């Protein structure tokens, strides 16, 4: 009985240690935060300067060089332009698309 208790305690301790280490590695350094803020600003500038894109409804977040795009756009082509613009910014490692496609444009009517 004592062996199984020690084994269970060792497993729980290992799980706790792995969890603690995993949580410790998710914190970003000041340099990572600054780099992500710089990439975010450059992606937003790229979207705002593209006349093919209505970027007001596109949200940009960056975590360790991965750009997360949210919000919504009006067409398939606009979605492709937004993703391509974001991917073309130096420092972007990947683009995660979480944008919703709102068919029918600004009028809100769907096709």
C-alpha positions as CSV (number, residue, x, y, z in Angstrom):
1,X,0.0,0.0,0.0
2,X,2.8,2.4,0.8
3,X,4.5,1.8,-2.6
4,X,1.4,2.7,-4.5
5,X,0.9,5.8,-2.4
6,X,4.5,6.9,-3.1
7,X,4.0,6.2,-6.8
8,X,0.8,8.2,-6.9
9,X,2.5,11.1,-5.0
10,X,5.4,11.0,-7.4
11,X,3.1,11.1,-10.4
12,X,1.1,14.0,-8.9
13,X,4.4,15.8,-8.1
14,X,5.6,15.3,-11.7
15,X,2.3,16.6,-13.1
16,X,2.5,19.7,-10.9
17,X,6.1,20.4,-11.9
18,X,5.3,20.1,-15.6
19,X,2.3,22.4,-15.1
20,X,4.4,24.9,-13.3
21,X,7.1,24.8,-15.9
22,X,4.5,25.2,-18.7
23,X,3.0,28.2,-17.0
24,X,6.4,29.8,-16.5
25,X,7.3,29.5,-20.2
26,X,4.1,31.2,-21.4
27,X,5.1,34.5,-19.9
28,X,6.6,36.8,-22.5
29,X,9.7,38.9,-21.9
30,X,9.7,42.7,-22.3
31,X,11.6,42.2,-25.6
32,X,9.0,39.7,-26.9
33,X,6.2,42.1,-26.0
34,X,8.0,45.0,-27.7
35,X,8.6,42.9,-30.8
36,X,5.0,41.8,-31.0
37,X,3.8,45.4,-30.5
38,X,6.0,46.5,-33.4
39,X,4.8,43.7,-35.6
40,X,1.2,44.5,-34.7
41,X,1.6,48.2,-35.6
42,X,3.2,47.3,-38.9
43,X,0.5,44.8,-39.8
44,X,-2.2,47.4,-39.0
45,X,-0.4,50.0,-41.1
46,X,-0.2,47.5,-44.0
47,X,-3.9,46.8,-43.8
48,X,-4.8,50.5,-43.5
49,X,-2.7,51.4,-46.5
50,X,-4.2,48.7,-48.8
51,X,-7.1,50.4,-50.7
52,X,-8.6,46.9,-51.5
53,X,-9.2,46.3,-47.8
54,X,-11.7,48.0,-45.4
55,X,-9.5,47.4,-42.3
56,X,-11.7,49.2,-39.7
57,X,-13.4,45.9,-38.8
58,X,-10.2,43.8,-38.7
59,X,-8.6,43.1,-35.3
60,X,-4.9,42.3,-35.1
61,X,-3.2,40.6,-32.2
62,X,0.4,39.2,-32.1
63,X,1.9,36.6,-29.9
64,X,5.5,35.6,-30.4
65,X,5.3,36.6,-34.1
66,X,2.1,34.8,-34.8
67,X,-0.6,37.2,-36.1
68,X,-4.1,36.5,-35.0
69,X,-6.6,38.3,-37.3
70,X,-10.2,38.7,-36.0
71,X,-13.2,40.8,-36.9
72,X,-14.9,40.6,-40.2
73,X,-14.6,41.4,-43.9
74,X,-17.1,41.7,-46.7
75,X,-15.7,39.4,-49.5
76,X,-13.5,36.4,-50.2
77,X,-11.1,38.6,-52.1
78,X,-10.8,41.0,-49.2
79,X,-10.1,38.1,-46.9
80,X,-7.3,36.9,-49.1
81,X,-5.8,40.4,-49.3
82,X,-5.9,40.8,-45.5
83,X,-4.1,37.5,-44.9
84,X,-1.6,38.3,-47.7
85,X,-0.9,41.8,-46.3
86,X,-0.3,40.4,-42.8
87,X,1.9,37.6,-44.0
88,X,4.1,40.0,-46.0
89,X,5.1,42.0,-43.0
90,X,8.7,41.3,-41.8
91,X,8.7,39.5,-38.5
92,X,5.4,37.6,-39.0
93,X,6.0,33.9,-38.5
94,X,2.4,32.8,-39.2
95,X,-1.1,34.1,-39.7
96,X,-4.0,32.6,-37.8
97,X,-7.3,33.6,-39.5
98,X,-10.2,34.1,-37.2
99,X,-12.0,36.6,-39.4
100,X,-15.7,36.2,-40.2
101,X,-16.9,36.7,-43.8
102,X,-20.0,38.9,-43.8
103,X,-21.6,38.3,-47.2
104,X,-23.6,41.1,-48.7
105,X,-21.2,43.9,-47.7
106,X,-22.0,46.8,-45.5
107,X,-25.7,46.7,-46.2
108,X,-25.9,43.5,-44.2
109,X,-28.0,41.6,-46.8
110,X,-26.8,38.1,-47.5
111,X,-26.7,36.3,-50.8
